[in-house]
Amino acid sequence: DQQVKQNSPSLSVQEGRISILNCDYTNSMFDYFLWYKKYPAEGPTFLISISSIKDKNEDGRFTVFLNKSAKHLSLHIVPSQPGDSAVYFCAASYRPISSGSARQLTFGSGTQLTVLP
Amino acid sequence: DAGITQSPRHKVTETGTPVTLRCHQTENHRYMYWYRQDPGHGLRLIHYSYGVKDTDKGEVSDGYSVSRSKTEDFLLTLESATSSQTSVYFCAISVPPPSQGRGAIRTLHFGNGTRLTVT
C-alpha cells in the first residue's frame, strides 16, 4: 500500500505558465515533506521541503503548499521554464522512534513534467 | 556531484549470476542508502547503513545483501540475480539541509545511478 501517491504520471505546461504538481499521503506520522527533481541519467536532486508545522514554503520560483487536514501537498513552479522539464518525486519522512536512528524517506512514483517552449 | 560515485554505471548480467554494485563517497557521511527506481513505484529503499558494519533492511530487501567495511564504501550484492531485479539502482548519503530557507532537515544526496539489466 503506497503511503505517498502521485496520481498524475505526466503533466505538460506552456513556458511561462504555472506548473502544479500534486502529492497525497496516508501516514499521519509524516512530519516533513520533500520534493526532488530528476533528469534522465542523473540521480534525483533535492528541490524544496516543508515541515508539517507550516503550510507554505517558498524558494524562488518554487513554492510548496501543505494541507494537513487533506493529507495533500503541492509544488508550484512559476513561471515554468523548459529547463524544469524533469521527473518530480514527492517524498515524506517521520521522526524515527529510536533516537539514534536516521529518518527515512518514502517516495511517490513521480510525475514527468514537460514544459513546452 | 557532492562526492558520490557509483560503479558500474551500466551492467548486463544473466539470471543466476552474482552481481555487486559499489557506492563510494568522499565526504565521510555516516548514513548511506541503496534505492531502486522502477516505473510506477518511484524510489524504494533496499538497505541502509548507519555506520561501519552497521546496516539494516529497507522496504524491498529480499534478494539483496549489503556490506560496509569502510565509511566511504557501501556495497550492494545480488547473490543470484533475477529478472525482477532489473532496475536502476541509486546510492544516497544523508547530508545537512542546504539552507534554512529551503528546509530544516537532513536530505538525501544521490549518486547518478547504476542501470542493471538481468537477462
Interface residues (C-beta under 8 A of the other chain):
Chain A: V4 Q6 Y32 L34 A41 E42 G43 P44 T45 F46 I48 S49 I50 S51 N57 D59 F89 A91 S93 G100 S101 A102 R103 Q104 L105 F107 G108 S109 G110
Chain B: I4 Y31 Y35 G40 H41 G42 L43 R44 L45 Y48 Y50 G58 F90 A92 S94 P97 P98 G101 R102 G103 A104 I105 R106 T107 L108 H109 F110 G111 N112 G113
